[in-house]
Amino acid sequence: MSISVFAVTFDAHDAKATAAFWAEALGRTVDTGADETQATVAADPAVPGSRIGFRQVPEGKTVKNRMHFDLVTDDFDAEVARLTGLGATKRNEVDAGIHYATLADPEGNEFDLIAR
């Protein structure tokens, strides 16, 4: 089979601003040519399919994501503080065999941060 993931793309109100949040969160850059209608976060060269795209749509987010990122960290509290400082909102925290927090990016897209 000759198919592979090129990118994961999200709908957004402001593609460039959302890409800027994720680029900062993941220690990457926003690809050149970004604007409010479309933007991409540069891929991690070591991870095929790791480009993240954002495309402007007219409607806002109204329900929970059907798919989300699970991020992992060795410094859970510091990363929660850093991500909320970048504009994320902490929605929930769970410590039941696995310790993680559900956060949302500035556009409301949920993601989980897991303590390693």
C-alpha positions as CSV (number, residue, x, y, z in Angstrom):
1,M,0.0,0.0,0.0
2,S,1.3,3.5,-0.8
3,I,-0.6,5.7,1.6
4,S,0.7,7.6,4.6
5,V,-0.3,10.5,6.9
6,F,0.9,13.8,5.6
7,A,-0.7,16.0,8.3
8,V,-3.5,16.3,10.8
9,T,-5.7,19.3,10.1
10,F,-8.1,21.2,12.3
11,D,-10.8,23.7,11.6
12,A,-10.2,27.1,13.1
13,H,-11.5,30.6,13.4
14,D,-8.0,32.1,13.1
15,A,-5.7,29.6,11.6
16,K,-2.5,31.6,12.1
17,A,-3.2,32.3,15.8
18,T,-4.1,28.7,16.5
19,A,-1.0,27.5,14.7
20,A,1.1,29.9,16.7
21,F,-0.2,28.4,19.9
22,W,0.6,24.9,18.9
23,A,4.0,25.8,17.5
24,E,5.0,27.4,20.8
25,A,3.4,24.5,22.8
26,L,5.4,21.9,20.8
27,G,8.6,23.8,20.3
28,R,8.2,24.1,16.6
29,T,7.6,26.9,14.1
30,V,4.8,28.1,11.9
31,D,5.5,27.5,8.2
32,T,5.9,30.6,6.1
33,G,2.9,32.0,4.3
34,A,0.5,31.5,7.3
35,D,-2.5,33.8,7.6
36,E,-5.8,33.7,9.3
37,T,-7.3,31.4,6.6
38,Q,-4.6,28.7,6.6
39,A,-1.5,27.9,8.5
40,T,0.7,24.9,9.3
41,V,3.0,24.0,12.1
42,A,6.2,22.6,10.8
43,A,6.6,18.8,10.9
44,D,9.1,17.2,13.3
45,P,11.6,15.8,10.8
46,A,12.0,12.6,12.9
47,V,8.2,11.9,12.9
48,P,6.5,11.2,9.6
49,G,3.1,12.8,9.3
50,S,3.7,15.2,12.2
51,R,2.7,18.4,10.3
52,I,-0.3,20.1,11.9
53,G,-2.6,22.2,9.7
54,F,-5.3,24.7,10.5
55,R,-8.0,25.9,8.0
56,Q,-10.4,28.7,8.6
57,V,-14.1,27.8,8.7
58,P,-17.1,30.1,9.3
59,E,-18.6,28.1,12.1
60,G,-17.3,27.9,15.7
61,K,-16.5,24.7,17.6
62,T,-19.7,23.5,19.4
63,V,-19.0,20.0,20.6
64,K,-16.2,17.8,22.0
65,N,-13.4,16.8,19.6
66,R,-13.8,13.4,18.1
67,M,-10.0,13.2,18.0
68,H,-7.4,14.9,20.1
69,F,-3.7,15.0,21.0
70,D,-2.2,13.0,23.9
71,L,1.0,14.8,25.0
72,V,3.3,13.3,27.6
73,T,5.7,15.2,29.9
74,D,8.2,14.5,32.7
75,D,7.3,17.8,34.3
76,F,3.6,17.8,34.6
77,D,2.9,20.8,36.8
78,A,5.4,23.1,34.9
79,E,3.9,22.1,31.5
80,V,0.3,22.7,32.7
81,A,1.5,26.2,33.9
82,R,3.3,26.8,30.6
83,L,0.4,25.7,28.4
84,T,-2.1,27.8,30.3
85,G,0.3,30.7,30.1
86,L,0.2,30.3,26.3
87,G,-3.6,30.5,26.4
88,A,-4.8,27.0,27.0
89,T,-7.6,26.4,29.5
90,K,-7.5,23.5,32.0
91,R,-10.8,21.6,31.9
92,N,-10.1,18.6,34.1
93,E,-7.4,16.6,36.0
94,V,-7.5,12.9,36.7
95,D,-5.2,10.8,38.9
96,A,-6.5,7.2,38.8
97,G,-3.6,5.0,37.8
98,I,-2.6,7.5,35.2
99,H,-2.2,11.2,35.9
100,Y,-3.4,13.6,33.2
101,A,-5.2,16.8,32.6
102,T,-7.5,17.7,29.8
103,L,-6.9,21.2,28.4
104,A,-8.2,23.2,25.5
105,D,-6.3,25.4,23.1
106,P,-7.4,29.0,22.6
107,E,-10.0,27.8,20.0
108,G,-11.4,25.2,22.4
109,N,-9.8,22.1,20.9
110,E,-9.3,19.6,23.7
111,F,-6.0,17.8,24.3
112,D,-4.6,15.7,27.1
113,L,-1.3,16.2,29.0
114,I,-0.1,13.0,30.6
115,A,2.4,12.8,33.4
116,R,5.2,10.3,32.6
